[in-house]
Amino acid sequence: MCLLISIHNTLLREVDYKLAEQEAKEKRADELFKDFKEVSITEFFRKNKAHLGYSGKVRSLTTAIHEMVTNSLDACEEARILPEIRVDIKELGQEHYKILERDNGPGIPAKHISDVFGKMLAGTKFHRNIQLRGQQGIGISGVTLYSQITTGKPMKIKTSTGDGKVHEIRLLVNITKNEAEIVETKVYDDDWKGTEIECELRDVSYNISEHGPYEYLRRTSIANPHAKIIFVDPEGRKHVFDRTTTVIPETPSEMKPHPKGASVDDILNMAKQTSARRVSSFLMDSFTRTSNAKVEEIHESVNFDLKKNPRKLTWQEAEQIAKAFEKIDFMAPSSEGLRPIGEQQIKKAVLKILEPEFEAVLTRDPKVYSGGVPFQVEVAVAYGGKAGRPSADGTVKSEVMRFTNRVPLLFDAGGCTITNAINDVDWKRYDIKDFENSPVTVFVNLVSMYVPYTSAGKLSVAPEKEIEKEVKMALMDVGRRFQKYNSRKRREIEKETRLQALLKYSTELALAVSKLSGKDEKKILSDLKEVIKKRLRYEGSLEELTPKPKAAKG
Amino acid sequence: MCLLISIHNTLLREVDYKLAEQEAKEKRADELFKDFKEVSITEFFRKNKAHLGYSGKVRSLTTAIHEMVTNSLDACEEARILPEIRVDIKELGQEHYKILERDNGPGIPAKHISDVFGKMLAGTKFHRNIQLRGQQGIGISGVTLYSQITTGKPMKIKTSTGDGKVHEIRLLVNITKNEAEIVETKVYDDDWKGTEIECELRDVSYNISEHGPYEYLRRTSIANPHAKIIFVDPEGRKHVFDRTTTVIPETPSEMKPHPKGASVDDILNMAKQTSARRVSSFLMDSFTRTSNAKVEEIHESVNFDLKKNPRKLTWQEAEQIAKAFEKIDFMAPSSEGLRPIGEQQIKKAVLKILEPEFEAVLTRDPKVYSGGVPFQVEVAVAYGGKAGRPSADGTVKSEVMRFTNRVPLLFDAGGCTITNAINDVDWKRYDIKDFENSPVTVFVNLVSMYVPYTSAGKLSVAPEKEIEKEVKMALMDVGRRFQKYNSRKRREIEKETRLQALLKYSTELALAVSKLSGKDEKKILSDLKEVIKKRLRYEGSLEELTPKPKAAKG
C-alpha cells in the first residue's frame, strides 16, 4: 500500500502559517544541548536494572544467586577444582533477604578483589575466545550495585588463594566513577581457600516456583553433575544437590577464530594486536585451520604482498583477505574448545533427579553458525516418573529446561531460539499427542564460546538459523526414540492383553476337551500353552503363563 | 521434591581420591587472573551487538533507521519544529546499503557533534525525568559502530544550527577509548538548518515485511501524525507519509519524581545533587506533591532534624524518609509531563492509513507503576477495511502494533508486557471469535518518562503488573465498543433479511388477495408495506421497500 499523497494547497498554506507561528517559539540547539554529559556504565545499569535481570522480585533474587554461582563454577573449572558451593538465603524482613554464597574455588588475588566486585566491564574473560559461563565482567558488580541501591549495605567478600592469608573486604560501588569504594579491609592468617560473598538485598522475594532460586540450583545441578551444591532455604531447610560424577569437565581451552565468518573488522582488530611481522604469519598464528598451503591460496586472490606488516593493513586489503576466506575451502572449525556435558553425565543426572519411565539423551556433533562460530547442542527427553511439572490443578504439564554452557535460563523464554525450536517440533508425530499436558521434560544445552544473547541479562538466545535447526534436529532424534519406545510399550500391552485372553480361553478349553476326550486336563492345558507361547513369541517359562487375577480397583 | 541425600561412604572415598589427584593439576588464582582487564562500553557493545538490536539482517537495517529517526523526532519536538524527515536507502551491493537520513531539526552545536555520534553513554537525556523517545545516549553511536565494523566507512554528518555555518564531519569510533575519531571536518557558509546523516552498512538487507524499514516508518507516521516522513526505498520508489495534523505535541516537560516509589538510594543520590541547604527544602524542591504540610508530617516520623544539610544524610536517615513517604498520603503524581498522542490524532491517522469499517480509540487516564512512575496507555482497535495483515495465503491475519512514547516496537514481541496484555484479553467475549485470523489491527502506545525496557535495544517492555493491567483494561473497553457495533451490525443484517422475506411474501400475498377480493393490488401491497414498516421500525421511505434483486455471484 503506497501512501503517495499530494498535499493539498490549502493544507500547505495552513502548514506555512503554523510553521511561522511556531518558529517564534523554536528553541535553539545550544539551549537544548546545555545538559549534554557523559554517564558511567554503572550509572547506565543503575537506571536500567532490567537489562541485568533485575526486574520482578523473584527474578531479582534468582539473578543475584545466578551471578554468584556462575562465577564460582567458572573459577573452579578453570582451576581444576571439584566445586562445592553453598548458598544460604535468610529472610531479614519483608522482601528483605541476606545471601551467603561460598565456594572452594581458587580465590581472588588481593589486588583484583575491588575490580571484580566493584567495576563493571572488568574481568578476565572478555577477550578470550573460550567457553565459559560468564563473559562480560558485569554480573557480580551488578549484584554489588543492586545490593547497594536497595539496602545501602556493602558487599562483604572473604577470599583466599590458599597462601595462608585471608582477605576480608567490604565494598560499595562509586556509581559515577565505575569503581569500588572500599568500606573496610582486613587481612588475617588462615589456611582456608575459596571465596565467600555476603550481601543484603531488598525488593526481592523468595518462592519455590520454576523461576525461584531452588529451581535455579536444581537445574544447575543437572547441568553440572560434577558440582556439589548445598542450599539452605529461608525456612532453614537444607537441600543437598550431590554430584553424580567426580570428573571435572575438561578445562575449556581458548580457540583461535576460524577464517569463515571473520569480518573485515575482526581481521583488522586482530592484525593490530598480533606480534607477527608479516600478514602471512599473522594469518597462520591468529586463525585456526590456516596452513601454509591456505596462505598460498589467499596470496593468489589478493593484490598486495603478504609480507606486509599486519599493523599496516588497510580496510581494502583486509577486505580482500575476508573475501579470500569466503572463497577458499577450510577444514571445519575444531570442536576442541567446546565442552559439552556429555550423554553419560546428562543421563545420570536425569535418572537421579527425574526418575523417568523413559529417557533419551543426545549430544550432537559440533556445528558452526554465522560462518565460523563453533557450537554444539545437547538434548534430553524424559517421560513419566518425576518428569514434567506438577501444576496447581493436580495435572502434570510439560517442562522445558534451557541451558547455555550449563547455565539454566529461567526467564525470557519467549523470544529464545531454543524455545522456538522446541515449539517447532511436531511432537504429535512422535506420539506425544498433547505436548503441553504431558509428563515430559525437555532438556536443551547450547554449548559455544560465543552464545549470541539478546541482552546483558543473558537469558535468551538471539535468533540464529543454524542453532535453531540443530536444536530441532536433536529433538526430533530423541523424539523418534521415544516413539519407538512408546510403540514397543503399546505392542507389549497389546500382546499382554491377547495373552491374557488366550490363557483364559485355553483354561476353559482344556476343561471342556478333557471332559469330552477323557484325557488329562493339565496335559491339554500345557499343550495349549505351548501353542500360545510359540504364536506370541513369549519368552518366559510355562509356569508364568497363568492368567493374572484382575487388579483390585482402588 | 527435596533432594536430601546422604553421601555414601565409598563415593566419599572416591571423591577424596579424585580430589587429591586433581589437586596436583590445580591452577593458582594469580595464573587465572593474569588476563584481568577493563574494556570500554563500545568494546562491550561491539561484542554484543544483539543487545543494541543488531541481530538479523533486516532487523539491523531497521534498527539503524530507528535510531536516526528517533533522534530527529526528539530534537524537533524539543525545539518546537514540525518535523520533516527524509530517509533514502540505496542498495550498493549484496547485503550492502547506504542510508541517508535528513531532518529539519535544530541541528547539533559543533562542539557536541563528535560525542553525539562517537561516544556511548553521552547525551542530553539521561539525567532528565522527561518523556522522550531516546534516553541512553547509545543508539546513534551504535549506528556509527555498526557501520564501522561492517564496512570500515566513517559516518558522515552534516549539521547546522541555523547560524549560517554548516559543519560537515566524517568520523569513526575509537573502540577502546569510547570516543570519536574525526576523519575529516569542513565548515562552510549556508543558510540551511538541520541534520543529515549518511552511512554505509553491510550484513543488512531490505524487505517489506512487518520487520522492515517501510513498516517501521509507516507505524512511526501513525504514532507521530505531526511528522512528514518521506521514504525512498532501494528501488527508487518514493513513499510520502504525510502529516495528518500540524499541531506539534506539547513540549515534554521535566517532572520531579513523586515521593511514592522513591527508593532510599534515589533519595540519597538526589540529596547529593541538590543546592538546597536543608533537608526540608530539599524535599520540597526535589519531589513533586511535597508541600510544607507534607514536610511537617515527614518531620513527625523521623528522629532527626530536617534542618540538616541534605549532603550529610545517612542511609538510615534517608531510610526514615523513604518510610515516611510510604506511610503518608500524597496527591497522585501529576500527568503534566506525559504526552499521549491523543484520541483525535490517533483516530485521524488510523482512518487515513487503515480505512477501517470500525474503529475505537481510547486514551486512558494516567496511572503510576512501581510506586511512583507515571504512565499512560492509549489503544485503538480497527476492524475491516485495510486493518489486519494480509498473509501469503491470501487471508488476513490480525496485526499488533506496539509503541512506547510513539516509537514502534517491531521485534521481541514475545516477552513484552504489551503482548502479554493483548493475549490475555478474551477476544471471543467481544465477538472476535478467532483473533489470530481476523482483519483487526490492535494499536497500543505506552507513554512514560521511564519505560522499563528489558534490553538496551528497547524493543520489549519488562513485566510490570500495573502497566499490563492498564493495557488490558483499555483493550477490554474498546473490545466492548466493537462488540456493540458488531451486534448492531448483526441485528441490522437480521432485520434486513426479515424485511426482504416479508416483502417477497407481501408481493405474492397482495396479488392473491387482489384476485380474491378484486381490490387494487397496489393498494393492498402498500397497506401491507405500511404494516411491515411499523413492525420492523423501518425508517426509510415506502418506495425503497421493494425486494432487492439477488446479487449476481461472481
Chai-1 contact restraints between the chains, C-beta under 6 A:
chainA,res_idxA,chainB,res_idxB,connection_type,confidence,min_distance_angstrom,max_distance_angstrom,comment,restraint_id
A,C2,B,H239,contact,1.0,0.0,6.0,A-B,restraint_1
A,L3,B,H239,contact,1.0,0.0,6.0,A-B,restraint_2
A,L3,B,F241,contact,1.0,0.0,6.0,A-B,restraint_3
A,L4,B,V240,contact,1.0,0.0,6.0,A-B,restraint_4
A,I5,B,D242,contact,1.0,0.0,6.0,A-B,restraint_5
A,V15,B,T246,contact,1.0,0.0,6.0,A-B,restraint_6
A,K18,B,T246,contact,1.0,0.0,6.0,A-B,restraint_7
A,L19,B,L82,contact,1.0,0.0,6.0,A-B,restraint_8
A,Q22,B,R80,contact,1.0,0.0,6.0,A-B,restraint_9
A,K25,B,R80,contact,1.0,0.0,6.0,A-B,restraint_10
A,E26,B,A79,contact,1.0,0.0,6.0,A-B,restraint_11
A,E26,B,R80,contact,1.0,0.0,6.0,A-B,restraint_12
A,E26,B,I81,contact,1.0,0.0,6.0,A-B,restraint_13
A,K27,B,A79,contact,1.0,0.0,6.0,A-B,restraint_14
A,A29,B,P106,contact,1.0,0.0,6.0,A-B,restraint_15
A,A29,B,G107,contact,1.0,0.0,6.0,A-B,restraint_16
A,A29,B,P109,contact,1.0,0.0,6.0,A-B,restraint_17
A,A29,B,T161,contact,1.0,0.0,6.0,A-B,restraint_18
A,D30,B,P109,contact,1.0,0.0,6.0,A-B,restraint_19
A,L32,B,E78,contact,1.0,0.0,6.0,A-B,restraint_20
A,F33,B,P109,contact,1.0,0.0,6.0,A-B,restraint_21
A,F33,B,H112,contact,1.0,0.0,6.0,A-B,restraint_22
A,F33,B,T124,contact,1.0,0.0,6.0,A-B,restraint_23
A,D35,B,T124,contact,1.0,0.0,6.0,A-B,restraint_24
A,F36,B,H112,contact,1.0,0.0,6.0,A-B,restraint_25
A,F36,B,T124,contact,1.0,0.0,6.0,A-B,restraint_26
A,E38,B,L121,contact,1.0,0.0,6.0,A-B,restraint_27
A,E38,B,A122,contact,1.0,0.0,6.0,A-B,restraint_28
A,V39,B,L121,contact,1.0,0.0,6.0,A-B,restraint_29
A,V39,B,F126,contact,1.0,0.0,6.0,A-B,restraint_30
A,I41,B,I41,contact,1.0,0.0,6.0,A-B,restraint_31
A,F44,B,L121,contact,1.0,0.0,6.0,A-B,restraint_32
A,A50,B,P452,contact,1.0,0.0,6.0,A-B,restraint_33
A,A50,B,T454,contact,1.0,0.0,6.0,A-B,restraint_34
A,A50,B,A462,contact,1.0,0.0,6.0,A-B,restraint_35
A,H51,B,S455,contact,1.0,0.0,6.0,A-B,restraint_36
A,H51,B,A456,contact,1.0,0.0,6.0,A-B,restraint_37
A,S55,B,A462,contact,1.0,0.0,6.0,A-B,restraint_38
A,G56,B,P463,contact,1.0,0.0,6.0,A-B,restraint_39
A,E78,B,L32,contact,1.0,0.0,6.0,A-B,restraint_40
A,A79,B,E26,contact,1.0,0.0,6.0,A-B,restraint_41
A,A79,B,K27,contact,1.0,0.0,6.0,A-B,restraint_42
A,R80,B,Q22,contact,1.0,0.0,6.0,A-B,restraint_43
A,R80,B,K25,contact,1.0,0.0,6.0,A-B,restraint_44
A,R80,B,E26,contact,1.0,0.0,6.0,A-B,restraint_45
A,I81,B,E26,contact,1.0,0.0,6.0,A-B,restraint_46
A,L82,B,L19,contact,1.0,0.0,6.0,A-B,restraint_47
A,P106,B,A29,contact,1.0,0.0,6.0,A-B,restraint_48
A,G107,B,A29,contact,1.0,0.0,6.0,A-B,restraint_49
A,P109,B,A29,contact,1.0,0.0,6.0,A-B,restraint_50
A,P109,B,D30,contact,1.0,0.0,6.0,A-B,restraint_51
A,P109,B,F33,contact,1.0,0.0,6.0,A-B,restraint_52
A,H112,B,F33,contact,1.0,0.0,6.0,A-B,restraint_53
A,H112,B,F36,contact,1.0,0.0,6.0,A-B,restraint_54
A,L121,B,E38,contact,1.0,0.0,6.0,A-B,restraint_55
A,L121,B,V39,contact,1.0,0.0,6.0,A-B,restraint_56
A,L121,B,F44,contact,1.0,0.0,6.0,A-B,restraint_57
A,A122,B,E38,contact,1.0,0.0,6.0,A-B,restraint_58
A,T124,B,F33,contact,1.0,0.0,6.0,A-B,restraint_59
A,T124,B,D35,contact,1.0,0.0,6.0,A-B,restraint_60
A,T124,B,F36,contact,1.0,0.0,6.0,A-B,restraint_61
A,F126,B,V39,contact,1.0,0.0,6.0,A-B,restraint_62
A,I149,B,D265,contact,1.0,0.0,6.0,A-B,restraint_63
A,G152,B,V264,contact,1.0,0.0,6.0,A-B,restraint_64
A,G152,B,W315,contact,1.0,0.0,6.0,A-B,restraint_65
A,T161,B,A29,contact,1.0,0.0,6.0,A-B,restraint_66
A,H239,B,C2,contact,1.0,0.0,6.0,A-B,restraint_67
A,H239,B,L3,contact,1.0,0.0,6.0,A-B,restraint_68
A,V240,B,L4,contact,1.0,0.0,6.0,A-B,restraint_69
A,F241,B,L3,contact,1.0,0.0,6.0,A-B,restraint_70
A,D242,B,I5,contact,1.0,0.0,6.0,A-B,restraint_71
A,T246,B,E14,contact,1.0,0.0,6.0,A-B,restraint_72
A,T246,B,V15,contact,1.0,0.0,6.0,A-B,restraint_73
A,T246,B,K18,contact,1.0,0.0,6.0,A-B,restraint_74
A,D265,B,I149,contact,1.0,0.0,6.0,A-B,restraint_75
A,W315,B,G152,contact,1.0,0.0,6.0,A-B,restraint_76
A,D412,B,G415,contact,1.0,0.0,6.0,A-B,restraint_77
A,G414,B,G414,contact,1.0,0.0,6.0,A-B,restraint_78
A,G414,B,G415,contact,1.0,0.0,6.0,A-B,restraint_79
A,G415,B,D412,contact,1.0,0.0,6.0,A-B,restraint_80
A,G415,B,G414,contact,1.0,0.0,6.0,A-B,restraint_81
A,G415,B,G415,contact,1.0,0.0,6.0,A-B,restraint_82
A,P452,B,A50,contact,1.0,0.0,6.0,A-B,restraint_83
A,T454,B,A50,contact,1.0,0.0,6.0,A-B,restraint_84
A,S455,B,H51,contact,1.0,0.0,6.0,A-B,restraint_85
A,S455,B,S455,contact,1.0,0.0,6.0,A-B,restraint_86
A,A456,B,H51,contact,1.0,0.0,6.0,A-B,restraint_87
A,A462,B,A50,contact,1.0,0.0,6.0,A-B,restraint_88
A,A462,B,S55,contact,1.0,0.0,6.0,A-B,restraint_89
